[in-house]
Amino acid sequence: MPETIAIPHHTDGAARSPVDAQRLVAGRPMQAVANAYSSADAAFHCGIWEGDAGAWRVRYTEHELCHMLAGRVRLTGEDGVAREY
């Protein structure tokens, strides 16, 4: 049977770092990530990410599944259409 990996619902102990200045749009948000698993080919990762209020540009090179545990987010596409969750 494959190994079962528990994913924590917190980033306790994870280092917090500022959003890269080249991506920053507004604010001075800090973020933390606690990666719990990466596939051998680094094509899949699973963990927890948290970030402070602010705005920054993101370019995804992969598909992402996001399960919000708390808070709100506004995602605005390159076409200017915004979605809030």
C-alpha positions in Angstrom: 0.0 0.0 0.0 1.3 3.5 -0.8 2.4 5.8 2.0 -0.3 8.1 3.5 0.9 11.6 4.1 -1.0 13.9 6.5 -1.2 17.5 5.3 -1.2 20.0 8.2 -3.6 22.9 8.1 -1.0 25.4 9.3 2.4 26.7 8.4 3.8 26.6 11.9 7.5 26.8 11.8 7.7 27.8 8.1 9.9 30.8 7.3 8.0 33.9 6.2 9.4 35.9 3.4 8.3 39.0 1.4 6.8 38.8 -2.0 9.5 39.4 -4.7 9.7 43.1 -5.4 9.4 42.5 -9.2 6.0 40.9 -8.7 4.7 43.3 -6.1 1.8 45.5 -7.1 0.6 46.8 -3.7 1.3 46.5 0.0 4.2 44.7 1.7 2.8 41.2 2.1 4.7 38.3 3.7 4.1 34.7 2.8 4.9 31.2 4.1 4.8 27.8 2.6 4.9 24.4 4.2 5.3 21.8 1.5 4.4 18.3 2.7 4.9 16.3 -0.5 6.6 16.6 -3.9 6.5 13.9 -6.5 9.8 12.4 -7.7 9.6 14.3 -11.0 8.6 17.6 -9.1 5.5 17.8 -11.2 3.1 17.7 -8.2 3.4 19.4 -4.8 1.0 19.5 -1.9 1.1 21.7 1.2 -0.1 24.8 2.8 0.5 28.4 1.7 -0.5 31.6 3.5 0.0 35.2 2.6 -0.8 38.6 4.0 -3.1 41.2 2.4 -1.5 42.8 -0.7 -1.4 42.4 -4.5 1.2 40.8 -6.7 1.5 39.2 -10.1 1.6 35.4 -10.4 2.5 33.3 -13.5 1.5 29.7 -13.2 3.5 27.1 -15.0 1.2 24.3 -13.8 -2.4 23.8 -12.9 -3.2 24.5 -9.3 -5.9 23.3 -7.0 -6.6 25.7 -4.1 -8.7 24.9 -1.1 -9.3 28.1 1.0 -9.1 27.4 4.7 -9.6 31.1 5.7 -9.7 34.6 4.3 -10.6 35.9 0.8 -8.8 36.3 -2.5 -9.3 38.2 -5.7 -7.8 36.7 -8.8 -7.6 39.0 -11.9 -6.7 37.5 -15.3 -4.7 39.1 -18.0 -8.0 40.0 -19.6 -8.9 42.1 -16.6 -11.8 39.9 -15.4 -11.7 39.6 -11.6 -13.1 36.7 -9.5 -13.4 36.8 -5.8 -13.5 33.8 -3.5 
